[in-house]
Amino acid sequence: MKAVVITKPGGPEVLRLEDRPRPEPGIGQIRVRVRTSALNRADLMQREGNYPVPPGVPADISGMEYAGEVDALGDAATLWKVGDRVMGLVGGGGHAEYLCVHEREAIPVPRSMSWEDAGAIPEAFLTGYDALFNRLELKFGETLLIHAVGSGVGTATLQIARAGGATVIGTARTAEKLERAKKLGLSAAVDASMGDWADGVEKAVGKERVHAVVDLVGGKYLEGNLRVLALRGRMVVVGLTAGATAQFNMGLLLRKRLTMVGTVLRARPLEEKIALARDFAAHAIPLFEAGSLKPVIDRVVPFADIRAAHELMESNGTFGKIVLRWD
């Protein structure tokens, strides 16, 4: 099979398409013929040597999601049949023509959905779904703030929150991304490049009126998050593109009785990944079928152009997902 191989830590130039042995499914596993995948920040970090993979995952083949057809069944695998359309998350190895996963981790692809749309769903929408309902316990009618709302996870989380009855405020560093996010249901847009974004949030909804925050940026955004959160507000940190350290006023944390949690999907135990996949399949897939949720794709790139795809993501100029396709 063809696979995108990280030949050594470095820039996009270290990526190469190589032939690798086709994997064989183990007990309870299925083998998937991958049609599409997508690119994520974690893939860039792995390429640079800054994101160790979980045990049992190939360190030199990135890719955290996939969409494709069931190609073979391992012993005791009974949930799917050969030819079924599936998608899902993996700890790595998604940027290859074939991969093996536990059958209960796989999620059905809606019948009428394109491979490109399916490839853009797993990482963004599963991350958003888990952050909103399992980490934040978001409730109908609450006000949610999403940082980097124009990113793949940001656009997915926005749609899920709106489907759940929340009012959503979003920040981004370009007016263009904010305008596009409004078409997805964003109620208030704050340009974070203009200075004090927390002031912009307060002007939009009032002081201390945000019930929950999904932070895809990290770093110094923490101080502003604590400032805008309401009494007993909650925040979940999902990404750290602005850095992993920050100073903050712990007195504010105590006075407002705030809750702060962090999350990561990649390193979770198999049992947790299966539980999330089954929950998502039951509650979110019907929303895709009804048209209430739709992946946002910036562009589709052949795997042969993987270096250009990495360069594009590093430019921070995309809105939504970069989908990769095997031709």
C-alpha positions as CSV (number, residue, x, y, z in Angstrom):
1,M,0.0,0.0,0.0
2,K,1.0,3.7,-0.4
3,A,1.5,5.7,2.8
4,V,2.7,9.2,3.7
5,V,6.0,8.6,5.6
6,I,7.8,11.0,7.9
7,T,11.4,10.2,7.0
8,K,12.8,12.3,9.9
9,P,11.7,15.2,12.1
10,G,11.5,18.5,10.1
11,G,9.5,20.6,7.7
12,P,7.1,19.4,4.9
13,E,10.1,18.4,2.8
14,V,10.6,15.3,5.1
15,L,7.3,13.8,3.9
16,R,7.5,11.1,1.2
17,L,5.0,8.6,-0.4
18,E,6.4,5.1,0.1
19,D,5.2,1.5,-0.2
20,R,4.4,-0.3,3.0
21,P,3.0,-3.8,3.8
22,R,-0.7,-3.9,3.9
23,P,-1.8,-4.5,7.6
24,E,-3.8,-7.6,8.6
25,P,-6.8,-7.2,10.9
26,G,-6.6,-8.8,14.4
27,I,-9.3,-10.2,16.6
28,G,-12.3,-8.0,16.5
29,Q,-10.8,-5.6,14.0
30,I,-11.7,-4.5,10.5
31,R,-9.4,-3.4,7.7
32,V,-10.5,-0.3,5.9
33,R,-9.5,0.8,2.3
34,V,-9.1,4.5,3.0
35,R,-10.6,6.8,0.4
36,T,-10.1,10.1,2.2
37,S,-8.6,11.5,5.4
38,A,-7.8,15.0,6.5
39,L,-5.0,17.1,7.9
40,N,-4.8,18.2,11.5
41,R,-2.4,20.3,13.6
42,A,-1.3,17.2,15.4
43,D,0.0,15.8,12.1
44,L,2.2,18.9,11.7
45,M,3.5,18.4,15.3
46,Q,4.2,14.7,14.7
47,R,6.1,15.6,11.5
48,E,8.2,18.0,13.6
49,G,8.9,15.4,16.2
50,N,6.8,17.2,18.9
51,Y,3.9,14.9,19.3
52,P,4.7,11.3,20.4
53,V,2.2,8.7,19.2
54,P,0.4,6.3,21.5
55,P,1.8,2.7,22.0
56,G,1.1,0.4,19.0
57,V,0.7,3.3,16.5
58,P,3.3,3.8,13.7
59,A,5.4,6.8,14.5
60,D,6.3,7.5,10.9
61,I,2.8,7.6,9.4
62,S,0.6,10.4,10.5
63,G,-3.1,10.8,10.1
64,M,-5.8,10.8,12.9
65,E,-8.9,10.1,10.9
66,Y,-10.2,8.2,7.9
67,A,-13.2,7.4,5.7
68,G,-13.4,4.3,3.5
69,E,-14.8,0.9,2.8
70,V,-14.4,-2.2,5.0
71,D,-11.9,-4.4,3.1
72,A,-11.4,-7.4,5.4
73,L,-12.7,-8.8,8.7
74,G,-10.6,-10.1,11.5
75,D,-11.6,-13.1,13.6
76,A,-14.7,-12.5,15.7
77,A,-15.5,-9.2,13.9
78,T,-19.3,-9.3,13.2
79,L,-20.5,-5.7,13.3
80,W,-19.6,-4.8,9.6
81,K,-19.5,-6.6,6.3
82,V,-17.0,-6.1,3.4
83,G,-18.0,-3.1,1.4
84,D,-19.6,-1.1,4.3
85,R,-18.8,2.6,4.3
86,V,-17.2,3.7,7.6
87,M,-15.2,6.5,9.1
88,G,-13.5,7.2,12.4
89,L,-10.6,8.3,14.5
90,V,-7.2,6.6,14.9
91,G,-4.1,7.2,17.0
92,G,-2.1,7.5,13.8
93,G,-1.6,5.8,10.4
94,G,-4.6,7.4,8.7
95,H,-2.5,8.8,5.9
96,A,-2.2,5.4,4.2
97,E,-4.3,3.4,1.7
98,Y,-5.2,0.8,4.4
99,L,-5.5,0.7,8.1
100,C,-7.0,-1.6,10.8
101,V,-9.3,-0.5,13.6
102,H,-11.5,-2.2,16.2
103,E,-14.9,-2.7,14.7
104,R,-16.7,-0.8,17.4
105,E,-14.5,2.3,16.9
106,A,-15.9,2.6,13.3
107,I,-18.8,4.9,12.6
108,P,-21.2,4.5,9.6
109,V,-20.9,7.0,6.7
110,P,-24.4,8.2,5.7
111,R,-25.4,6.6,2.4
112,S,-25.6,9.8,0.3
113,M,-22.4,11.4,1.7
114,S,-19.3,11.9,-0.4
115,W,-16.0,10.6,0.6
116,E,-14.6,14.1,0.8
117,D,-17.3,15.1,3.4
118,A,-16.9,11.9,5.3
119,G,-13.1,12.4,5.6
120,A,-13.6,15.9,7.1
121,I,-15.9,14.7,9.9
122,P,-14.2,12.4,12.5
123,E,-11.5,14.5,14.2
124,A,-13.4,17.8,14.1
125,F,-16.9,16.7,15.0
126,L,-16.0,14.0,17.5
127,T,-13.7,16.5,19.3
128,G,-16.4,19.1,19.3
129,Y,-19.1,16.7,20.4
130,D,-17.0,15.4,23.3
131,A,-15.9,18.8,24.4
132,L,-19.5,20.2,24.5
133,F,-21.4,17.4,26.0
134,N,-19.0,15.2,27.9
135,R,-16.5,17.8,29.2
136,L,-18.7,21.0,29.4
137,E,-22.2,19.4,29.8
138,L,-23.6,22.2,27.6
139,K,-27.2,22.9,28.1
140,F,-30.0,24.3,25.9
141,G,-30.1,28.1,25.9
142,E,-26.5,28.7,27.3
143,T,-24.0,31.1,25.7
144,L,-20.9,29.5,24.4
145,L,-17.6,31.1,23.4
146,I,-15.4,29.3,20.8
147,H,-11.9,30.5,20.1
148,A,-10.5,29.9,16.6
149,V,-14.0,29.4,15.4
150,G,-12.9,29.3,11.7
151,S,-10.8,26.2,12.3
152,G,-11.9,22.6,11.5
153,V,-12.8,21.9,15.1
154,G,-14.2,25.4,15.5
155,T,-16.6,25.2,12.6
156,A,-17.8,21.7,13.7
157,T,-18.2,22.8,17.4
158,L,-20.2,25.8,16.3
159,Q,-22.6,23.7,14.3
160,I,-23.1,21.1,17.1
161,A,-23.6,23.8,19.7
162,R,-26.2,25.5,17.5
163,A,-28.0,22.2,17.0
164,G,-28.0,21.8,20.8
165,G,-29.8,25.1,21.3
166,A,-26.8,27.3,22.4
167,T,-26.0,30.9,21.5
168,V,-22.5,31.0,20.1
169,I,-19.9,33.7,20.2
170,G,-16.6,33.2,18.2
171,T,-13.2,34.7,17.9
172,A,-10.8,34.5,15.0
173,R,-7.9,36.6,13.7
174,T,-9.4,37.6,10.4
175,A,-12.7,39.3,9.5
176,E,-13.2,37.0,6.6
177,K,-13.3,33.9,8.8
178,L,-15.7,35.5,11.1
179,E,-18.1,36.5,8.3
180,R,-18.0,32.9,7.0
181,A,-18.7,31.6,10.5
182,K,-21.8,33.8,10.7
183,K,-23.3,31.8,7.9
184,L,-22.9,28.7,10.1
185,G,-25.0,30.3,12.9
186,L,-22.4,32.4,14.8
187,S,-24.4,35.0,16.8
188,A,-21.6,37.3,17.6
189,A,-18.1,37.7,16.0
190,V,-15.0,39.1,17.7
191,D,-11.8,39.9,15.8
192,A,-9.0,38.7,18.1
193,S,-6.4,40.6,16.0
194,M,-7.9,44.0,17.1
195,G,-6.6,43.8,20.7
196,D,-8.7,43.0,23.8
197,W,-11.0,40.2,22.5
198,A,-12.5,39.9,26.0
199,D,-13.8,43.4,25.7
200,G,-15.4,42.6,22.4
201,V,-17.2,39.6,24.0
202,E,-18.4,41.8,26.9
203,K,-19.7,44.4,24.4
204,A,-21.6,41.6,22.6
205,V,-23.3,39.8,25.4
206,G,-22.5,41.7,28.6
207,K,-20.0,41.2,31.4
208,E,-19.7,37.7,32.9
209,R,-22.4,36.3,30.7
210,V,-20.6,33.4,29.0
211,H,-21.6,30.0,30.4
212,A,-19.0,27.9,28.7
213,V,-15.8,28.3,26.6
214,V,-14.1,25.9,24.1
215,D,-10.5,27.2,23.9
216,L,-8.6,26.0,20.8
217,V,-5.8,28.5,21.3
218,G,-4.5,28.3,24.9
219,G,-1.7,30.6,26.1
220,K,-2.6,34.0,27.2
221,Y,-6.3,33.5,26.3
222,L,-6.8,31.9,29.7
223,E,-6.9,35.3,31.5
224,G,-9.7,36.6,29.2
225,N,-11.6,33.3,29.5
226,L,-11.8,33.7,33.3
227,R,-12.8,37.3,32.9
228,V,-15.8,36.7,30.6
229,L,-17.1,33.5,32.2
230,A,-20.2,33.8,34.3
231,L,-20.7,32.4,37.9
232,R,-20.1,28.7,37.8
233,G,-18.9,28.9,34.2
234,R,-16.9,26.1,32.6
235,M,-14.1,26.0,30.1
236,V,-12.4,23.2,28.2
237,V,-8.9,23.6,26.7
238,V,-8.7,21.6,23.4
239,G,-5.7,23.3,21.6
240,L,-2.6,25.1,22.5
241,T,-1.6,26.9,19.3
242,A,-0.7,30.1,21.3
243,G,1.4,28.2,23.9
244,A,1.1,25.8,26.8
245,T,1.7,28.2,29.7
246,A,-0.2,31.2,31.1
247,Q,-0.5,33.2,34.3
248,F,-4.0,33.7,35.8
249,N,-5.7,35.0,38.9
250,M,-6.7,32.0,41.0
251,G,-8.8,34.3,43.2
252,L,-11.1,34.8,40.2
253,L,-11.3,31.1,39.7
254,L,-12.5,30.7,43.4
255,R,-14.8,33.7,43.4
256,K,-16.7,32.6,40.3
257,R,-16.5,28.9,41.2
258,L,-15.3,28.1,37.8
259,T,-14.5,24.7,36.3
260,M,-11.5,24.2,34.0
261,V,-10.8,20.9,32.2
262,G,-8.5,19.7,29.5
263,T,-9.1,17.1,26.8
264,V,-7.3,15.0,24.3
265,L,-8.7,12.1,22.2
266,R,-5.7,10.5,20.7
267,A,-4.2,8.9,23.9
268,R,-7.5,7.7,25.4
269,P,-8.0,4.0,26.2
270,L,-9.7,1.9,23.6
271,E,-12.8,1.5,25.8
272,E,-13.3,5.3,25.9
273,K,-12.8,5.7,22.2
274,I,-15.4,3.0,21.5
275,A,-17.9,4.7,23.9
276,L,-17.5,8.0,22.2
277,A,-17.8,6.5,18.7
278,R,-21.0,4.7,19.6
279,D,-22.5,7.8,21.3
280,F,-21.6,9.9,18.3
281,A,-23.1,7.4,15.8
282,A,-26.3,7.3,17.7
283,H,-26.9,11.0,18.3
284,A,-24.9,13.0,15.6
285,I,-25.1,10.8,12.5
286,P,-28.9,11.4,12.2
287,L,-28.1,15.2,12.2
288,F,-25.8,14.8,9.2
289,E,-28.4,12.7,7.4
290,A,-31.0,15.5,8.1
291,G,-28.6,18.2,6.9
292,S,-28.4,19.9,10.3
293,L,-24.7,19.3,10.4
294,K,-22.3,19.6,7.5
295,P,-18.5,19.4,7.4
296,V,-16.8,22.6,6.3
297,I,-14.0,21.9,3.7
298,D,-11.5,24.5,2.7
299,R,-10.2,22.4,-0.2
300,V,-9.5,18.8,-1.3
301,V,-5.8,17.8,-2.0
302,P,-4.5,14.6,-3.5
303,F,-2.2,12.7,-1.1
304,A,0.5,13.1,-3.8
305,D,0.5,16.8,-2.8
306,I,0.9,16.2,0.9
307,R,3.8,18.6,1.3
308,A,1.7,21.4,-0.2
309,A,-1.1,20.5,2.2
310,H,1.2,20.9,5.2
311,E,2.4,24.2,3.9
312,L,-1.1,25.4,3.5
313,M,-2.1,24.5,7.0
314,E,1.0,26.2,8.4
315,S,-0.1,29.4,6.6
316,N,-3.2,29.6,8.9
317,G,-5.2,30.8,5.9
318,T,-7.7,28.0,5.7
319,F,-11.4,28.0,6.8
320,G,-12.5,24.5,7.8
321,K,-10.7,21.3,6.9
322,I,-8.1,20.3,4.4
323,V,-9.2,16.9,3.0
324,L,-6.7,14.5,1.6
325,R,-7.8,12.0,-1.2
326,W,-6.3,8.9,-2.6
327,D,-6.7,9.1,-6.4
